[in-house]
């Protein structure tokens, strides 16, 4: 192979393949070069879902002396007992008759997280110095001394290198949680195939190439950093390696050596309209952690608004030529090629901010061609959504969901953040989308500059009033990321930056810390602990508000727990006469008072209510999918004579 493209762990991008590899592979292949692509993140998930490793964790089930270790064993035991069904569904989307698709994916996620516990791959970093030292140490460690997940990744890398035998390797680093694993992979490549050239690219390299170029782990293992979109740089690099072009003809690259790094090469001239459709060939597109098979695409590069002060991706669009969008015909052709090449007719348009009118025109062309495609979008609560007819048209064209950022309903703050939306529109838009049956998934951001308690409360009440009209993807505090207006002009937004090299992240709230940036304080505003408490308070209230229309709760007399639900040993139960039930599929532990609920000693562990409160508790368990309600409890046993 001319090129091996790798997407490293660890990320939450496990619903469908991340787009960087398919777009890069498609362009390189159409340019006449050979390319193989491997998503090592999802491949690692598959490798972790294997019986021997899970069996080691499950052995503690009967001997655990404290609740956390017992619960981990419950997760491993449940995954082990249902492993065939879980793996069949995850890997091939074969039917999951006992668990069902949603539960199979949930259990796979829980088991994967269990196997990553305490792994070097799942570490959250405090600064680049500690990250660099750890990568150097781990890369020199014998394979047998590595934790199971890290050792498995090394094995998967070796398999990919053996299969592709590449001249060059491109590693896409989209999320900060991938930085350390990507550097580890680069150093392993140096050991396993010393003559193979390595390039790092992706969003994190664009944002942090100066810091990365200064790391010893990078300078001694990486040949180039791609600091722009990668299609043209990779194509020209491969042409250079084939002896058909000088290195100076390669755009967007910083060339590295142990002594230092060059300045970035010339900007690419390739435009988005000339890139072509993503090519998913070689990726296991049906083997992701999703109960529905879905692929992704983009309609643009950058963001047509681009001004939100906290957005590192969107703010790049403020440069002249930074924003590029496709034509409706190009988008329609991309959709058609995805469907025809994969057989998958559900796409997520993963723009930072989709131009909804443009997308609607494209999807009309798709419909006119005879294809019926379902799709999701990512966008703001745009004024165009004030038109109920437009929302209905989107739904009729196949739109099922929208991912939306929510920064509250205080117009003063939305204007300071330069969000470009009107809070007074939000209610009508949510009502229109609900009426059109378009699902809204919110990412809720807190810690917004000098937001007051009263403003935060108003924004929270808006969510509570509309709880049945949205789901929540994530809660996070605002982070000052590289490449943002917030970092470039902190004083303009009442922000003071910490002078240290320590990272700021959302490790208390988000997977592996989420976004990573500079530590900051808000002049005259609350400190981070207060912001975190405020956001967590909001999370609890939104969770307590529930989702969906209010209905009379079920009050069953008895409930038969699902087979994977386990009762904790008496010695691990809390004081006060309760017993514990653990549901590893839902990742929940429930305490049930013995005065109101009894549990049968039979293998099915039937739960029976002995009071009105007990019926209410069993109803809540049924609503949480912990078991199946029964009409009547079993008869009480006769006392022995």
N, C-alpha and C positions, 0 to 999 in steps of 0.2 A: 504493500500500500504506500501511496505517496504520503497520506496523512491519516493519523488516528486522532479522532476528536473525543475528548473525555469530559464528562460532567461529574465532578467529584461530590462525595457526601460532605457534610450532612446538611440537608435542607428539608423544609416541609413541602417542597415542590414534588409531591408524590401522587397528585391526582391525575396528572398527564405529563408527557415529556416536556421539559423546559425547552423553549423555542430556540435557544441559541444554537444548539447542535444541528437541528433540522435545517435552519436557514443557512448556516455555514456549509454544511454538507451539500445542500442543494446547489449553492453557487459554485463550490469547488468542482463538483461533479459535472455541472453544465459547462464549466471552463475546460474540461478535458482531463482533469486529474482524478485519481482514485482516492476514495475516502471511506473510512469505516468509523462508525460512531457508537459509543458505549456510554450509557447512563450508569455510572458506577454507584450513584446514590440509590437507585431502585434495585440494581443488581445486589448491593449489600443487603438491602431489606430481604430479598429472596434468600440470600445465603444465611441470614440470621434465623430464618424460619425453617430450621432443620432440627430433626428429632434429638440427636445426641446432646446438643448444647441446651435445649429446652429441658431435657431429662435431668441434666445436672442441676438446673435451677429447681425443678419440681421435687427433688429428693428431700428438700427441707420442709415439705408440707406437714409431715407428722412429727417433726422434731423441733420446729421453730419455737423459740422461747419468747419472742416479742412480735407484736402485730405487724410491723413493716416487713420483716423477713417472711412471715407466714403469708402475707398478702402477695408478695412477689412470687412465692411458690404456688399460690392459687392461680396466678396469671399463667405461669409456665405450665402447670398441670392442665388447665383448661385448654390452652393452645395445643398441648401435646395430645390430649384426648380427641381433639377435633382437627388435628393437623392436616390430615388428608383432605378434608373438605375445605379448610382454609387455604391450603396451597393450591388446590385445584381451582378454586374460584379466583384467587389473586393472580395466578400464573396464566390461566387459560379462560377465565370467566365461565368455567363449567358450573352447572347448577349447584347451589348449596342448600340441599333439601332440609337439613335440620336447623342450621343457623340462619339461613337466608342471606342475601347479598350484604345488607347493611351490617349485620352482626359479624359476618365473616371478615369484613374489612376492619371493623372496630377491634376485633380480637387480634387480627394481624398487626394492627398499629400498637396495641398494648404489648404484645409479645416482642415486637421489634424494639420498643422503648426499653423494655426490661433487659434485653440483650445488649443494649447500648449503655446501660447504667455503669457509671464509673469508667467508661472507655475514654481513652485519650482523644478520640474523635469527637466526643461530646463535651469537651471542656469549653468553658466560657473564659475569654482572655481579658486581662486587665490592661495590657499594653503590648506594643509590638516587640519590645525587648524580651519579655517572658515567652511570647509566642515563638520568636526566632530561636531562643535557646532550646525550647522543647522540641521543635522540629529537627534541629541538628542532633539532639540526643536520640530521639526516636529513630531517625533515619540510620543511625549507626548501630542500633540495638539488634541483636539476633532475632529472627522471626519468632522463635520459640518463646522469647521473653515478652512478647507483645500481648496485650489483652486480646480476647477472642475477636472482637469486632475489627480492631486494627490489623490483626493477623489475617483475618478474612479479606479485608480490603487489599492487602498486599498480594494475596493469592489471586484475587480477581484481576488486579492489574497485570500480574504475570500472564494470566490466561489471555487477556486482551492483547498484550504485546506479542505473544506467541502466535495468535490467530492473524493479526494484521501485519506483523513484521514491518512496521512503518519506517519511512525515512524521517518523518517529523511527527511530533505530537503537539496538538493544541488543546489546552486545558481551559475551559470556560468557568470563570469564577464570578457568579452572579450575586451570591449572598456572602456576607462576612463570615458566616459559620463555615464556609467552604475554604477560607484562606489557608488555615493550617493544614487541613487534609490535602489541599492542592499542592502546597509546598512539599509535603511529605511524599506525595506521588511523584513530583518532579525529581526529588533526590533518589527515590527508588529506581526511577527510570535510568538515572546516571549509573546506578550499580548494576541493574539487570541488562541494560543495553547501552553501553558507554558511548557509542557513536550516534545515538539518536538525538536529534535536535528537539528542544522543548520551547514552546511559546505559551505564555499566560495571557489571557484576555478576559473580557467581560466587564460588567459594571464596576466591580470592586477594583479592577486594575485601572480602569479609566479614572476612578476617583482617587486612588491611592498609589499611583505608580511611583511617585517620588519616595514615599516611605518604603515601598516594597523594594525598590532598586537599592536601597541602603542596607538591606538585610543580608547577612552572610549566607543564610540558607537559600536566598534567591540568587545572589551573584555567582555562587559556585555550582548551581544546578540548572539555571534557566538561561536560555540563549537570547530570548527577546520578550519584551512586554508590548502587547498591542494596546495602544491607548485610544483607539477609535473603534468604530464599528469594524468587525473583523473580516467581512467578505472579501473586499478588494485586497487588504494586506495579506491574507492567507493565500489567495490566488497568486499574487505577484511573488510572494515568498517561495511558493512551490515552483513557479516558473524560474526564479533565480536558482533554486537548488538543482533544477534540471539543466542549468548552464545556458539558459535562453534569455536571461536578463541580468543586468548588474544589480547589486544589492541596493544601490541608491535609488532604484526604481520602485522599491517596496515602500508604500506609504504607511504612516501611522505606527511605525515600530520604533521602540527604543532597544538598541542592541546592548547586551550585557556581557561583562567579563568579570573575573574576580577583582579587577582593578577599578571598575566603575561602570557607568552607563552613558550612552550617547543621548543627545537631545532627540525628541520625537521627529520622525521623518515627515515628509510633506503630507498634507491632508488628503484623504481619499477623494476621488472625483466621481465614484460610482454613486448613482442616485437610487433611492428606494424603489422608484418605478421600474428600475432595470434589474432588480435583485431576483425576482421570480419567486415561486411558491416554496414553502418549506418541503424538504424531502425527508420523510420519516423512514426511508428504507434502512433496515438493519436494527432499528429500535423495536423493542418488545412493547408495542403500543397498547396491547390489551392486558398488560401485566402490572398495571399501576394500582395504587390503593384507592380505588374508587368503585362504588357499586354500579356506576354507569361508565361506559367507555366513551371518552371524550378526547378530542385533540384541540390544539390551539393555533391561533394565527394572530397577526397584527394588521391593522389598517394604516399604520403610520409609524414614523420614527420621531420620537419626542412627543410633545404635548402642544396642541394648538393654543392653549391658554399659557401654560408655562411659567406663571408668575407666582404661584403659591410659595411663600418664602422658605418653607421647610422641605421642599421637594428637590432632591439632587438630580433626579432624572429630568423633571420638567424644566428646571432652570437652565439646563444646557440648550434648550430650544430658544432661549432669548438671543443667542448669537445668530448673526445673519446666516440664513440657510440651515439653521439648526433643526427646524421642523420640516418634515416632508411627509406627504400623505399620498396614498394610492388613489387611482381613479376608481369609480364604481365598477367599470369593466374589469380592471385588474383584480379587485377584490372578489368579484363574482367568479373569475377564472381560478383564483386561488382556492376558493371554496370547492369548486368543481373538481380540481385536481386532487385535493385532500380526500374527497369522498370517493373518487374513482380509483385512487391508488391504495386506499386503506379499507374501503367499505364502511367507514365510520361517518355517520351523518349528524354528529353533534360536535359543534365547535365552540370554543370560548375565545372571544376576541380580547386579548390581554393587553390592550393599549393602556398607557397611564391614564388616558382620558379619551374615550372613543368619540369621534364626531358622529353623532347618532343619525343625523340627516344623510350623511355620506353612506353610512352603513345600511340605512334603510333603502337607499337607491340601489346599492349592490345586491341586497337580498331580494329586491324585486326582480332583478335580472336573473338571480339564481332560480327564483320561482318560475319565471317565464321560460327557463330552459327545461323545466320539468322536474327539477329536484326539489324535494321538501327537506329542509335542514333545520334542526333546532340549534339555538345559539344563546350564549350569555355574553354580557358586555361588562366593561369597567368604565365608569364615567361619574361626573359630578351630577348633582340634582339640577340639571340644566333647565333654563326657561322653556326650551322646546317641549319639555314634559308637562308643561301646564296645559297643553292641548290634549284633552282626553282622546280625541280621534287619532292623534299620532301614536299615543300609547297603545290603543287598540290595534292600530296597523302594525306596530312592532310585534305585538303578540301574535297577530295573524300570520306574520312573516316567519314566526318561529322563535321569537325571543321568550326565554323562560326565566331569566334572572339577570340582575344587575349588581355588581360589586361597587359600593359607594363609600367614600370617606366622609365621616361625620365629625365636624369640629364645633358642634353646638349651634345654637340659634341666636347668639348675640352678634348683631350686625357690626357693632364696634370692633369685635375681635376678628370677625370674618374679613372686614376691611383692612385691619392691621396685618393680617396674614395674607392679604391680597388674593383671597380665594376666588373672587369673581362670581359669587352667587348671592342670592337674596334669601335671607332666612324666612321672610314672609311667604316665599313660594313653597316652602318645604311641605306644609300640610296638604296643599292641593296636589302636589306631585305624588306624595305617598298615597293619597286617596286614589288618584288616577291609575297608578301602577297596581294597586291592590284590586281595583275594579277590572283591570285588564288581566289579572292573574299573572303578573310578572313579579317574581320573588325578588326582594331586596335584601342583600347581605351588607351590613354596615361594618366598617372598621372605625372604631370610636377612638379619637385622640383626645387625651387630657394634657394637663400641664401647659396650657396655652397662654404664654406670656403672662400678663398681669390679670388674668381672669379672676374675678371676685367670687366669693361664696354664693352671692345672689345670682350671678350669671351662670355659674356651674349648676345651681339648683334649677334654674329655668330650663337649661338644656336637658337636664336629666328628666324633668317632668314632661318635656315634649316626648322623650323616648317612652316613658311610662304610659302616656296617653295613647301611643301608637304601637304598643308592644306586639299586637297581633299582625302588624304589617311588615315586620322585618325579622331577620335573624342576625346574630352577631358573629362576624368572622374573628375579630380580635379587638382587644383593648390595648392601648399603648400610650406612653407619655411622649411628647414631642422631643426629638433628638436633633441636635445641631450637627447635621451631616456635612462631610466635605462636598464642595461643589454647589452649595446652596447660597441664596441671597442672605439667609440668616447668618451664615458663617462669614460672608464677605462684608456685611454691614451690621454687625451685632448691635452697635449703638443706636442705629435707626429704629430698632425694635425693642429697646429697653433691656438688652441682654448683655451680660458681662461674661466673657469666656475665661475658663480656668487655664492658667498658663502651663499646666503640667501635661505630660504625654499620656496620662491615664485615659482610658476609654470611658465613654458614657454609653449605656445601653438600656435595654428593657428586660434584664435577666429575671426580674421578679414576675414578669407578665408574659413574655414572648418566648418562643422556641429558641433555645441557644442564644438568648440575648436580643434577638431581633435586629433592628437597625443599630448601627454603631457610629458614634460621632464624638464631638468634643463636649466635655463637661461645662455646664453653664449655670449661671444664676440669673434671676429676673430682678432687675432693680426695682425695689419697692413691692415686689410680689412674693408669693409663698415660696418656701424652699422645697427641694425635691421630696423630702419625707412627707410634707403636708400635701403636696400634689399627689403622691402615691396613695396616701390614705384617702384623699378625696375620690380618686379614680376607683379604688377598690370598693369604697362605699357605694359608688354608682354601679359597679359590676354586681354587687349583691342585690341592690334594688331592682336592677333590670332582670336578673335571674329570678328573683322572687316574683316579679310581675308575670312571669311565665310567657309562653308564646301560644298563639292561636286564640280563637274565640272562646269566651268563658262558657263552660258547660258544667252541668251538675256532676260532681265527681262520683265515680263508682264507689260503692261501699260493700264489697263482697264479704260473705261470711268466711270464706277460705280462699287460699291461694296456693297453687302448686308451683314452687320455684323452678326456673329453668335448670336443666342438668348442670350447667356450668356455674350456677350460684352455689356458694359453699358457706357453711356455718362455721364460725370460728370455735376452736376448742374453749371449754369453760374457763381455763386459766388465762385466756387472752381477753375475756369479756370485761367491759367496764364495771365498776361498782354501781350499785343501785338497782340490781335485779333485771338487767337487760342482756340480751344475747345479740351477737353480731352476724350479719349476713354480708358476704362480699360478692359483688358482681364484677368480674374482670372484663366483661364485654363493655359495660358502661363506665368502668373505672370508678366504682362507688362502693362504699361500705356503709351499711345501714344498722342502726341500733334500734332494737325492738323491745319494749318493756314486757316482761313476762306476765305482768298483771293484766295485760290487754291482748297479748298474742301468745299462743302456744305453738310449739313445733313438734310434729310427730317424730318418733324415733324410727319410723319406716324409712327405707332408702330414699323415697321421694321427698322426705322432709316437709310434708304438707303443713302449711301455716293456717291456723284457725283463730278467728277473732273471738274474744270472750267478753267484749264490751263494744259500745258505740265507737269509742276511740280506736279500738282495735280494728273495726271495720274501716274507719277512715284511714288508718295506717296501711292496711292491705290495699285500699284503693290507690293510695299514693305509690305503693310498690308496683301495682299493675300498670299505672300510668307511666312509670319509669321503665317498663318492660323487664321487670325482674322475675315475672312469672305469669301464670295463666289463672284468672279468677275461677273459682268453683261456686256453684249455687249454694251448696250446703256444706257445712263442716262435717267431718266424720263423727260417728257416734262416740260419746265418751266411753272409755273402757269400764267394764263392770268391776267393782272392787272384788278382790279375791277373798274367799272364805277361809 
